[in-house]
Structure formats: C-alpha cells, structure tokens
Amino acid sequence: SSSQRHGYCTLGEAFNRLDFSSAIQDIRRFNYVVKLLQLIAKSQLTSLSGAAQKNYFNILDKIVQKVMEDQYNPRLIKDLLQDLSSTLCILIRGVGKSVLVGNINIWICRLETILLWQQQLKNLQMNKQVNNGLTLSDLPLHMLNNILYRFSDGWDIITLGQVTPTLYMLSEDRQLWKKLCQYHFAEKQFCRHLIPSEKGHIDWKLMYFALQKYYPIKEQYGDTLHFCRHCSILFWK
C-alpha cells in the first residue's frame, strides 16, 4: 500500500524485472528457469500482463534456440512445451469464459509457434562427437559406478545404461536403485509399497518408479531465486 515499498505487486511485474534472459545462459540456473516457466504455463499464464506475456514468449524462444544449438536437456523443454500447448488449447477453446489478455489471433499464432518448436525438437538429431582421445568406456569400472551414483533421476540412469553393455550392467545394480529410493523417499513410504523380485529380494528399480507415482520427487537446482524479507524483493544470489 505504500509507494516507498520496493516489493513486486504482481507475478508479471516480477517476471519482467528479473533477468531471466541472462539466467538461461548459466547452466546452474537453466533448469530452474525452465521449471518456473512450466509452473506459469500450468496455472498462472492468464495472470501475466501483456508485457509479461511478450517477455515470457521471448525467453521461451531463447530457451528453444539454445537447446537446438547445444542440445542441452531437450526432454525438459519438451515437457514445458507440452504443458504450455495443453493450457493454450483449453484457454483458446474457452475464450469468453476465461480471461485471456490480448487478441485471440495472437494466442493462436503463439500456439502455432509452440507446435513448430515441438516438431523441431522432435526432429532434433544429437551430434556425434568425433574424438580419438579418452572416452567414457575407457574409464575404470569404479569411476563409471561413481558417475551413476551421482545421478538423482532414474531415467538418467536408464539412459546412460543404454550406451554400452558395461554401463547397462552397472545401471541394473540393486544397491544403486536402493540408494536412489533412500535418497528420495522416507523409509515408511517404501515400506508401504514393497515389490519383491522373483528371487525374493526387493526390486528397488521397480520400487523407485512405483514410489514416483505416489510421492513427489525432490527437485535439485544449482541456483535459485531468493527472497529478501527485509526489502521484500526477489533476487538472484
């Protein structure tokens, strides 16, 4: 209520004033910004002002172009675009019933652009690196195992396991999946959903994906936005 207060009045204002264009160039902040855009796409898109919407789609364009150039984490962007296209389809069909800031034709053009981006990402071909030096397969088994133990996402472990037979063998290790379950879930959670294997042991790999359906996974980000309680503003660390 005071003109002296430096806080943000709306989500759109905060989105405009924070430097997301530079943030997506920082690998520590990239996933965080994409996740924020995904949350806005799911539930807050109509609360953005016209200027904030324009900024949102400009940043999204830069994200897609970055992924097309350096091929960094395309799966994450595909999920974002899928959520955004679903939301826009619902909003465009319900125009008149819902609050859509801006001309309906602009939103239709934006939806067409999103569909084009989805097609481009679908056709994205990963560049094969030509290198005669040391490769991942040349590393000792204990180092490969240590790499797998650093992953916090089960799908990343499965994907890496498809690279070579050795990595597949390491990716199927029961202890690896047990540690992953223990990291993400409390003991009382996986005790409710025990899945025994044919040999009578607990199938920790199946347990991980079963538990993922019931309980939210811990999300990890290298850098996040901070909130100053003193002056009521959001800022990068």
C-alpha positions in Angstrom: 0.0 0.0 0.0 3.0 2.4 0.4 4.7 4.0 -2.5 8.0 3.6 -0.7 7.8 -0.2 -0.7 10.1 -1.9 -3.2 8.3 -5.2 -3.4 6.6 -6.6 -6.5 2.9 -6.1 -6.9 2.2 -8.9 -9.5 3.8 -12.0 -10.9 4.1 -10.3 -14.2 6.0 -7.4 -12.7 8.4 -9.7 -11.0 8.8 -11.7 -14.2 9.6 -8.5 -16.2 12.1 -7.1 -13.7 14.1 -10.3 -13.1 16.9 -11.1 -15.6 15.8 -14.4 -17.0 17.4 -13.9 -20.4 20.9 -13.9 -18.8 19.9 -16.6 -16.3 19.2 -19.2 -19.1 22.8 -18.8 -20.2 24.0 -20.0 -16.8 23.9 -23.8 -16.6 23.3 -23.6 -12.8 20.1 -21.6 -13.4 18.8 -23.0 -16.7 16.7 -25.9 -15.2 15.3 -23.6 -12.6 14.1 -21.0 -15.1 12.5 -23.7 -17.3 10.7 -25.2 -14.3 9.4 -21.7 -13.4 8.1 -21.2 -16.9 6.4 -24.6 -16.7 4.7 -23.7 -13.4 3.4 -20.5 -15.0 2.3 -22.4 -18.1 0.2 -24.8 -16.0 -1.6 -22.3 -13.8 -0.6 -18.7 -13.9 -0.5 -17.8 -17.6 -3.7 -15.7 -17.5 -2.3 -13.7 -14.6 0.5 -12.2 -16.7 0.1 -8.8 -18.2 0.5 -8.2 -21.9 4.1 -7.1 -21.5 4.9 -10.0 -19.2 3.4 -12.4 -21.8 5.6 -11.0 -24.5 8.6 -11.3 -22.3 7.6 -14.9 -21.4 7.5 -16.0 -25.0 10.7 -14.1 -25.9 12.5 -16.0 -23.1 10.9 -19.3 -24.2 12.1 -18.6 -27.8 15.7 -18.1 -26.5 15.4 -21.3 -24.5 14.3 -23.4 -27.5 17.1 -21.9 -29.7 19.7 -22.6 -27.0 18.5 -26.3 -26.9 18.6 -26.5 -30.7 22.1 -25.2 -30.7 23.8 -27.0 -27.8 21.3 -29.9 -27.4 21.2 -29.4 -23.6 18.3 -31.2 -21.8 15.7 -31.4 -24.7 13.4 -33.6 -22.6 12.9 -30.8 -20.1 11.9 -28.3 -22.8 9.6 -30.9 -24.4 7.7 -31.2 -21.1 7.4 -27.4 -20.8 6.0 -27.1 -24.4 3.6 -29.9 -23.9 2.1 -28.3 -20.7 2.0 -24.9 -22.4 0.3 -26.2 -25.6 -2.3 -28.0 -23.5 -3.0 -24.9 -21.5 -3.3 -22.7 -24.6 -5.7 -25.2 -26.3 -8.0 -25.1 -23.3 -7.8 -21.3 -23.0 -8.4 -20.7 -26.7 -11.4 -23.1 -26.8 -12.9 -21.4 -23.7 -12.3 -17.8 -24.9 -15.0 -15.6 -23.5 -15.3 -17.8 -20.4 -11.7 -17.2 -19.3 -9.5 -14.1 -19.0 -7.1 -14.0 -21.9 -5.1 -10.8 -22.1 -4.6 -9.9 -25.8 -6.1 -10.6 -29.2 -7.2 -14.2 -29.8 -5.3 -14.2 -33.1 -2.0 -13.5 -31.2 -2.7 -16.5 -29.0 -3.4 -18.7 -32.0 -0.1 -17.6 -33.6 1.7 -18.4 -30.3 0.1 -21.9 -30.2 1.3 -22.5 -33.8 4.8 -21.4 -32.9 4.8 -23.8 -30.0 3.7 -26.7 -32.3 6.5 -25.7 -34.7 9.0 -25.8 -31.8 7.7 -29.2 -30.7 8.3 -30.5 -34.2 11.8 -29.1 -34.4 12.7 -30.7 -31.1 11.2 -34.0 -32.2 13.4 -33.9 -35.3 16.5 -32.9 -33.2 19.5 -35.1 -34.1 22.2 -35.3 -31.4 25.6 -34.5 -32.9 28.0 -37.4 -32.7 31.3 -36.2 -31.2 34.4 -37.4 -33.0 37.2 -37.8 -30.6 40.2 -40.1 -30.7 41.1 -39.5 -27.1 39.8 -40.9 -23.9 36.1 -41.9 -23.9 33.6 -42.8 -21.2 34.1 -46.5 -22.0 37.8 -46.2 -21.2 37.2 -45.3 -17.6 37.7 -47.9 -14.8 34.6 -49.6 -13.5 34.7 -47.9 -10.1 34.7 -44.5 -11.8 31.8 -45.4 -14.0 30.0 -46.6 -11.0 30.7 -43.4 -9.1 29.2 -41.4 -12.0 26.0 -43.4 -11.9 25.8 -42.9 -8.1 25.8 -39.1 -8.7 22.5 -39.1 -10.7 19.4 -38.2 -8.9 16.9 -39.1 -11.7 16.1 -42.7 -12.5 15.5 -42.0 -16.2 19.1 -40.5 -16.5 20.5 -43.8 -15.1 18.5 -45.9 -17.6 19.5 -43.6 -20.5 23.2 -43.9 -19.6 22.8 -47.6 -19.2 21.9 -47.9 -22.9 25.2 -46.5 -24.0 27.3 -49.7 -23.5 26.8 -53.2 -22.1 29.1 -52.4 -19.2 27.1 -49.3 -18.3 23.9 -51.4 -18.6 25.2 -53.9 -16.1 26.2 -51.1 -13.7 22.8 -49.4 -14.1 21.0 -52.5 -13.1 22.7 -52.8 -9.7 20.2 -53.2 -6.9 22.3 -51.2 -4.5 22.3 -48.2 -6.8 18.5 -48.2 -7.0 18.2 -48.8 -3.3 20.3 -45.7 -2.6 18.2 -43.7 -5.0 15.0 -44.8 -3.2 16.5 -43.9 0.2 17.6 -40.5 -1.1 14.2 -39.5 -2.5 11.8 -41.3 -0.2 11.3 -41.9 3.6 11.6 -45.5 4.9 7.9 -45.5 5.9 7.0 -44.6 2.3 8.7 -47.5 0.6 7.7 -49.9 3.3 4.1 -49.4 2.2 4.9 -50.4 -1.4 7.4 -53.2 -1.2 7.9 -55.0 -4.6 9.7 -58.4 -4.2 11.6 -59.8 -7.2 11.4 -63.4 -8.4 14.3 -64.3 -6.1 12.5 -62.9 -3.1 14.6 -59.7 -2.9 13.2 -56.2 -3.0 13.1 -54.9 -6.6 14.4 -51.4 -5.9 14.3 -50.3 -9.5 10.6 -51.0 -9.8 10.1 -49.6 -6.3 11.6 -46.3 -7.4 9.2 -45.8 -10.3 6.3 -47.1 -8.3 7.0 -44.6 -5.5 7.5 -41.8 -8.0 3.8 -42.1 -8.8 2.7 -41.7 -5.2 5.2 -39.2 -3.8 6.8 -36.0 -5.3 10.5 -36.3 -6.1 13.0 -33.9 -4.6 13.9 -31.3 -7.2 17.5 -30.1 -7.3 18.8 -26.8 -8.8 22.3 -25.4 -8.9 21.0 -21.9 -8.2 17.6 -20.5 -7.3 15.8 -17.2 -6.7 16.0 -15.8 -3.2 13.5 -13.6 -1.3 14.7 -10.7 0.8 12.4 -10.3 3.8 14.0 -7.0 4.6 13.0 -5.2 1.4 10.5 -7.7 0.0 12.2 -8.4 -3.3 13.2 -11.5 -5.3 16.8 -11.7 -6.5 19.4 -14.0 -7.9 22.1 -14.9 -5.3 
